[in-house]
Amino acid sequence: MTDCTLDASPTLAPNDPDARRLAARRRLTLGLVASGMFMAVLDTTIVNVALPALRTSLHATVAGLAWIVDAYTLSFAALILAGGVVSDRFGAKAVYLSGLALFVGASAACGLAPSVGMLVVARFVQGMGAALFLPASLAIVRSTFDDPAERARAISVWAGIASVAAAIGPVLGGMLVDGFGWRSAFLVNVPTGIAALAGAWLVVRHSTRSRARRFDWGGQIASAVALGALCYAAIELPTRGFAAHEVWVAALVAALATFALVAFERRAHDPMVPVHWFRNRVFVAMNLTGTLVYIGYFGLLFVLSLYLHGEIGLDARQTGLALLPLAVSLSLGNVLSGKLHGRFTPTQLITTGLGVAALAVPAIAALLQLRAPWLFVYAAMAAFGAGTSVSVAPMISTVLEQVPGELAGVASGLLNALRQSGSLFGVAIAGAATILAPHLSNALWVVGAVGFATYAIATAVAAYAVTGVTRRGDTTHTAH
């Protein structure tokens, strides 16, 4: 095993010039890998506001538009776990650069696509690139910041940028499409991606590689099939309905592939995801919590966009601007989480943040239904965003603390795969509620209730799991 991480750096005095240069390099590293991750998350939402222009320009059908959006999410979610394994196998820096290069090339292909079919293929490749470099970026953060407190603050910044990217996607997309056409929503990634590539090549140091580990092809294939089928079922459920055979076949394939994955991992010499990790209740609880949060968050965001447009009468740009308090609070919440790390335990930050967010969900629905002054609506959105983001960084830190450093990419890939699947389920639930409910106001109440339930359950799961570990006197149990 080759270990070239920053963890091996000697301890330096804070005022030493070398220490200051090392600290500056670490901050620059964080900024560079976060910029790549920003583009990956941004592309999950930015394309939505370009759909009317795409329909006119490429003469796309409704089904074609759906796949333009979903092809990216599908490959992203299905391959992100494999991306984490590849990151640990070949080194986070190499995989980050390769994935980002693939993503930038696919973005250019998206912007130049002459037809719907070519655009769907390019979007699928885009998702493959993102699946490679997203877990690698988090693995780089983990290896760059060896001090737990500094690492927690760095992950807060990383998570905050991801949250902001998801929230401002519709705003930025609306501005680009209105000003420069739909192709600009994809081509904007090219110059920024090239700059991020060049910076990462020069600044980011090589990280730990586990060369001795064998590839677990059975686990790789089974996980990709399970996540792909699960995502397909979630994507198609709102439009095809519960009676559609394709949805049930996809759900069955996902279940069978999941059983096969467990069987492969139990017998593999070097399993992709070590099965004994799931005996660590903290590891399981944090991953479950992240999945539940994404179900509630993305389901509510989906319906909010539709409600603001359909019931309030806002256009695409106005809808994006109306959601700005949510974007701003997500950013501020992550900054606050980093500052509070040393004063409160991760459990306190997670449970408090999720508790506040859970109460904010029905408040948003009620205030919109009552046509309350926008100031109150914005306050509820800010509470929801800040509460969510305060919980995310300690959640990620807790997961990564449970695994060996050389397997951080796998843990990151698993966490992101489960959260991405959660977002798909959240959108699927919201889409089904929108289709089945007679009015958008009813759909908002349904999704508000689901969001409250998922956040409340996530709060209870996090509190119970970590309290149980503390009671046994084992607060630093690691799933080696």
C-alpha positions in Angstrom: 0.0 0.0 0.0 1.3 3.4 -0.9 0.5 6.3 1.5 1.2 9.7 0.1 -1.5 11.6 2.0 -1.2 14.8 3.9 -1.7 12.8 7.1 1.9 12.0 7.0 2.9 15.7 7.3 5.0 16.6 10.3 3.4 18.7 13.0 4.2 22.4 12.5 3.8 25.5 14.7 0.8 27.6 13.6 3.0 30.7 12.9 5.6 28.7 11.0 5.8 29.8 7.3 5.6 26.2 6.2 2.5 25.7 8.3 0.9 28.7 6.7 1.7 27.5 3.2 0.4 24.1 4.1 -2.8 25.6 5.5 -3.2 27.7 2.3 -2.7 24.7 0.1 -5.3 22.7 2.1 -7.9 25.6 1.7 -7.1 25.8 -2.1 -7.5 22.0 -2.4 -10.9 22.2 -0.7 -12.0 25.0 -3.0 -10.9 23.1 -6.1 -12.5 19.8 -5.3 -15.7 21.5 -4.1 -15.9 23.4 -7.4 -16.0 20.2 -9.3 -18.6 18.8 -6.9 -20.6 22.0 -7.3 -21.0 21.3 -11.0 -22.1 17.7 -10.4 -24.8 18.7 -8.0 -25.8 21.7 -10.1 -26.5 19.6 -13.1 -29.1 17.6 -11.2 -31.4 20.7 -11.1 -30.2 23.3 -13.6 -31.6 21.5 -16.7 -35.2 21.6 -15.4 -35.8 25.2 -16.4 -34.4 24.6 -19.9 -37.1 22.0 -20.7 -39.5 24.4 -22.6 -36.7 25.7 -24.7 -35.5 22.1 -25.4 -39.0 21.0 -26.4 -39.2 23.8 -29.0 -35.6 23.6 -30.3 -35.3 19.8 -30.5 -39.0 19.0 -31.0 -38.8 16.7 -27.9 -41.8 14.7 -26.6 -42.7 14.7 -22.9 -41.0 11.3 -22.5 -37.9 12.6 -24.2 -37.8 15.6 -21.9 -38.1 13.2 -18.9 -35.2 11.2 -20.0 -33.0 14.3 -20.6 -33.5 15.0 -16.9 -33.3 11.5 -15.7 -30.5 10.0 -17.7 -28.0 12.0 -15.7 -29.5 11.0 -12.3 -29.8 7.4 -13.4 -26.1 6.8 -14.2 -25.0 9.1 -11.4 -26.9 7.1 -8.7 -26.2 3.6 -10.3 -22.4 4.1 -10.6 -21.5 6.3 -7.7 -20.7 3.4 -5.4 -18.4 1.9 -8.0 -16.8 5.3 -8.3 -16.0 5.2 -4.6 -14.3 1.8 -5.0 -12.3 3.0 -8.0 -11.2 6.1 -6.0 -9.8 3.9 -3.2 -8.2 1.5 -5.7 -6.4 4.0 -8.0 -6.1 7.0 -5.7 -8.6 9.8 -5.2 -6.7 12.5 -7.2 -6.4 10.3 -10.3 -10.0 9.3 -10.3 -11.2 12.9 -9.5 -9.3 14.2 -12.5 -10.5 11.4 -14.8 -14.1 11.8 -13.7 -14.0 15.6 -14.0 -12.5 15.4 -17.5 -15.2 12.9 -18.6 -17.9 15.2 -17.1 -16.5 18.3 -18.9 -16.3 16.5 -22.2 -19.9 15.2 -21.8 -21.1 18.7 -20.9 -19.6 20.0 -24.2 -21.4 17.2 -26.0 -24.7 18.1 -24.3 -24.3 21.7 -25.4 -23.7 20.7 -29.0 -26.2 17.8 -29.2 -28.2 18.0 -32.4 -31.1 15.7 -31.3 -32.9 14.4 -28.2 -31.2 10.9 -28.5 -27.7 12.4 -28.6 -28.5 14.6 -25.7 -29.8 11.7 -23.6 -26.6 9.7 -24.3 -24.4 12.7 -23.4 -26.3 13.2 -20.2 -25.8 9.6 -19.3 -22.0 10.0 -19.8 -22.2 13.2 -17.8 -23.6 11.2 -14.9 -20.8 8.6 -15.2 -18.2 11.3 -14.8 -20.0 12.8 -11.8 -20.2 9.3 -10.2 -16.4 9.0 -10.5 -15.3 12.4 -9.1 -17.9 13.1 -6.4 -16.8 10.3 -4.0 -13.2 11.1 -4.9 -13.7 14.7 -3.9 -14.8 13.8 -0.4 -12.0 11.2 -0.1 -9.5 14.0 -1.0 -11.1 16.2 1.7 -10.7 13.5 4.3 -7.1 12.8 3.5 -6.2 16.5 3.2 -7.4 17.5 6.7 -6.0 15.1 9.2 -7.2 17.0 12.3 -10.8 15.9 13.2 -11.9 19.5 14.0 -10.4 20.9 10.8 -11.9 18.0 8.8 -15.3 18.7 10.2 -15.1 22.3 9.2 -13.9 21.4 5.7 -16.7 18.9 5.3 -19.1 21.6 6.4 -17.8 23.8 3.5 -18.0 20.9 1.1 -21.6 20.0 2.1 -22.6 23.7 2.1 -21.4 24.1 -1.5 -23.4 21.0 -2.5 -26.5 22.3 -0.8 -26.2 25.7 -2.5 -25.7 24.1 -5.9 -28.9 22.1 -5.5 -30.8 25.1 -4.4 -29.6 27.7 -6.9 -29.7 25.4 -9.9 -33.2 26.7 -11.0 -32.1 30.3 -10.5 -28.9 30.0 -12.5 -30.6 27.9 -15.1 -33.3 30.4 -15.6 -30.8 33.3 -16.1 -28.7 31.3 -18.5 -31.6 30.0 -20.6 -33.3 33.4 -20.8 -30.0 35.2 -21.7 -28.1 32.7 -23.8 -30.3 29.8 -24.8 -30.6 26.2 -23.4 -27.2 25.1 -24.6 -25.6 27.5 -22.2 -26.9 25.5 -19.3 -24.5 22.7 -20.3 -21.7 24.7 -21.9 -21.2 26.7 -18.7 -19.5 23.6 -17.3 -16.7 23.7 -19.9 -14.6 26.7 -18.9 -15.2 26.2 -15.2 -14.4 22.5 -15.5 -11.2 23.2 -17.3 -10.1 25.7 -14.7 -11.0 23.2 -11.9 -9.0 20.4 -13.7 -5.9 22.6 -14.1 -6.0 23.7 -10.5 -6.5 20.2 -9.1 -3.7 18.8 -11.3 -1.3 21.4 -9.8 -2.5 21.6 -6.2 -4.1 18.4 -5.0 -1.7 15.9 -3.6 -2.0 12.1 -4.2 -3.9 10.2 -1.6 -3.9 6.7 -0.2 -4.4 3.9 -2.6 -5.3 0.3 -1.7 -3.5 -1.5 -4.5 -3.7 -4.9 -2.7 -7.5 -5.0 -2.9 -9.0 -7.0 -5.6 -11.9 -5.8 -7.8 -15.2 -7.2 -6.6 -16.9 -7.5 -10.0 -19.9 -9.4 -8.7 -20.6 -6.6 -6.2 -19.9 -3.9 -8.8 -22.4 -5.3 -11.2 -25.0 -6.2 -8.6 -24.9 -2.8 -7.0 -25.1 -1.0 -10.4 -28.1 -3.2 -11.4 -29.8 -2.7 -8.1 -29.4 1.1 -8.0 -30.2 1.4 -11.7 -33.4 -0.6 -11.5 -34.4 1.2 -8.3 -33.9 4.5 -9.9 -35.8 3.5 -13.0 -38.8 2.4 -10.9 -38.7 5.7 -8.9 -38.4 7.8 -12.1 -41.1 6.0 -14.0 -43.7 5.5 -11.2 -45.2 9.0 -11.3 -45.9 8.9 -15.1 -46.7 5.2 -15.6 -48.6 4.6 -12.3 -48.6 1.7 -9.9 -50.2 -0.6 -12.4 -47.4 -0.4 -14.9 -45.6 -3.7 -15.4 -42.3 -2.0 -16.2 -42.3 -0.4 -12.7 -43.0 -3.7 -10.9 -40.4 -5.5 -13.0 -37.8 -2.9 -12.2 -38.6 -3.1 -8.5 -38.3 -6.9 -8.6 -35.0 -6.6 -10.4 -33.8 -4.1 -7.8 -34.8 -6.5 -5.0 -33.1 -9.5 -6.6 -29.9 -7.6 -7.3 -29.8 -6.4 -3.7 -30.0 -10.0 -2.4 -27.3 -10.9 -4.9 -25.2 -8.0 -3.7 -25.4 -9.2 -0.1 -24.5 -12.8 -1.2 -21.5 -11.6 -3.3 -20.2 -9.3 -0.5 -20.4 -12.1 2.1 -18.2 -14.3 -0.1 -15.9 -11.8 -1.8 -12.2 -11.8 -0.8 -12.2 -8.0 -0.9 -15.8 -6.9 -0.8 -16.7 -3.6 -2.4 -18.7 -2.7 0.7 -17.6 -4.7 3.7 -20.6 -6.4 5.2 -19.4 -6.0 8.8 -19.7 -2.2 8.4 -23.4 -2.8 8.8 -22.9 -4.2 12.3 -21.9 -0.7 13.3 -25.2 0.9 14.3 -23.8 4.5 14.0 -22.7 3.8 10.4 -26.1 2.3 9.5 -28.0 5.1 11.3 -26.2 7.9 9.6 -26.7 6.4 6.2 -30.4 5.8 6.9 -30.7 9.4 8.2 -29.2 10.8 5.1 -31.5 8.8 2.9 -34.6 9.9 4.8 -33.5 13.6 4.8 -33.1 13.5 1.0 -36.5 12.0 0.6 -38.1 14.8 2.5 -35.9 17.6 1.1 -36.2 16.9 -2.6 -39.8 15.9 -2.5 -40.7 19.3 -0.9 -38.4 21.2 -3.3 -40.2 19.5 -6.3 -43.7 20.4 -5.2 -42.7 23.9 -4.0 -41.5 24.7 -7.6 -44.7 23.4 -9.1 -46.9 25.2 -6.5 -45.1 28.5 -6.8 -45.6 28.4 -10.6 -49.1 26.8 -10.8 -50.9 28.3 -7.8 -49.0 31.5 -7.1 -48.4 32.3 -10.8 -44.6 32.9 -10.7 -42.6 32.3 -13.9 -39.4 30.2 -13.9 -37.1 33.1 -12.9 -39.4 34.3 -10.2 -39.8 30.8 -8.8 -36.0 30.4 -8.6 -35.7 33.8 -6.9 -38.5 32.9 -4.5 -36.4 29.9 -3.4 -33.3 32.0 -2.8 -33.9 32.2 1.0 -33.7 28.4 1.0 -30.4 28.5 -0.9 -28.9 31.2 1.3 -30.0 29.4 4.5 -28.4 26.2 3.3 -25.1 28.0 2.9 -25.3 29.8 6.2 -26.4 26.6 8.0 -23.3 24.8 6.8 -21.0 27.6 7.9 -22.8 27.6 11.3 -22.4 23.9 11.6 -18.6 24.2 11.1 -18.4 26.9 13.8 -20.5 25.0 16.3 -18.5 21.7 15.8 -16.3 22.2 18.8 -19.1 23.4 21.1 -21.7 20.7 20.5 -21.5 17.0 19.7 -22.4 15.7 16.2 -25.5 14.2 17.7 -26.7 17.5 19.1 -26.2 19.2 15.8 -27.9 16.5 13.8 -31.0 16.1 16.0 -31.4 19.8 16.6 -31.1 20.7 13.0 -33.4 18.0 11.8 -35.9 18.8 14.5 -36.1 22.4 13.4 -36.4 21.4 9.7 -39.2 18.9 10.6 -41.3 21.6 12.2 -40.6 24.0 9.3 -42.0 21.7 6.6 -45.7 21.9 7.7 -45.2 25.6 8.5 -44.2 26.2 4.8 -47.2 24.4 3.5 -49.6 26.2 5.9 -48.2 29.7 5.2 -48.4 29.2 1.5 -51.9 27.9 1.7 -53.0 30.8 3.9 -51.3 33.3 1.5 -49.4 34.7 4.5 -47.0 37.6 3.9 -43.8 36.5 2.1 -41.6 37.4 5.0 -43.1 34.6 7.1 -42.8 32.1 4.2 -39.2 33.1 3.7 -38.6 32.7 7.4 -40.0 29.1 7.3 -37.9 28.3 4.3 -34.8 29.6 6.0 -35.5 27.5 9.1 -36.0 24.4 6.8 -32.8 25.1 4.9 -30.6 26.0 7.9 -31.9 23.0 10.0 -31.2 20.6 7.1 -27.7 21.9 6.4 -26.6 22.1 10.1 -27.2 18.3 10.2 -25.5 17.3 7.0 -21.8 18.0 7.7 -21.7 16.2 11.1 -23.6 13.3 9.5 -21.0 12.9 6.8 -18.1 13.3 9.3 -19.6 10.6 11.5 -19.9 8.2 8.6 -16.3 8.8 7.5 -15.0 8.4 11.1 -16.5 4.9 11.2 -14.3 3.5 8.4 -10.5 3.2 7.7 -9.1 6.2 5.8 -8.1 4.2 2.8 -11.8 3.2 2.3 -13.2 6.7 2.6 -14.1 6.6 -1.1 -16.3 3.5 -0.6 -18.0 5.0 2.4 -18.6 8.3 0.5 -19.9 6.5 -2.5 -22.3 4.4 -0.4 -23.6 7.5 1.5 -24.1 9.4 -1.8 -25.7 6.5 -3.6 -28.2 6.1 -0.8 -28.9 9.8 -0.6 -29.3 10.1 -4.4 -31.8 7.2 -4.2 -33.6 9.0 -1.4 -33.9 12.1 -3.6 -35.3 10.0 -6.4 -37.9 8.5 -4.1 -38.7 11.9 -2.8 -39.4 13.2 -6.3 -41.3 10.0 -7.1 -43.6 10.5 -4.1 -44.1 14.2 -4.9 -44.8 13.4 -8.6 -47.3 10.7 -7.6 -49.0 13.1 -5.2 -49.1 15.8 -7.9 -50.7 13.4 -10.4 -53.2 11.8 -8.0 -54.2 14.9 -6.0 -57.0 17.0 -7.5 -55.1 20.2 -6.7 -51.5 21.3 -6.1 -52.5 22.5 -2.7 -53.5 18.9 -1.8 -50.2 17.6 -3.2 -48.3 20.2 -1.1 -50.0 19.0 2.1 -49.3 15.3 1.2 -45.6 16.0 0.5 -45.4 18.3 3.6 -46.7 15.4 5.7 -44.2 13.0 4.2 -41.4 15.5 4.7 -42.3 16.0 8.4 -42.4 12.2 8.9 -39.1 11.5 7.2 -37.3 14.3 9.1 -38.9 13.3 12.4 -37.9 9.6 11.9 -34.4 10.7 10.8 -34.1 12.7 14.1 -35.2 9.7 16.2 -32.9 7.3 14.4 -29.8 9.5 14.8 -30.5 10.2 18.4 -31.2 6.5 19.3 -28.2 5.1 17.5 -25.6 7.4 18.9 -27.1 7.4 22.4 -26.9 3.6 22.4 -23.2 3.7 21.4 -22.5 6.3 24.1 -24.2 4.2 26.7 -21.9 1.3 25.9 -18.9 3.7 26.3 -17.8 3.3 22.7 -18.1 6.7 21.0 -15.3 6.1 18.5 -16.2 2.7 17.2 -14.7 2.2 13.8 -16.0 -0.4 11.3 -12.6 -1.8 10.2 
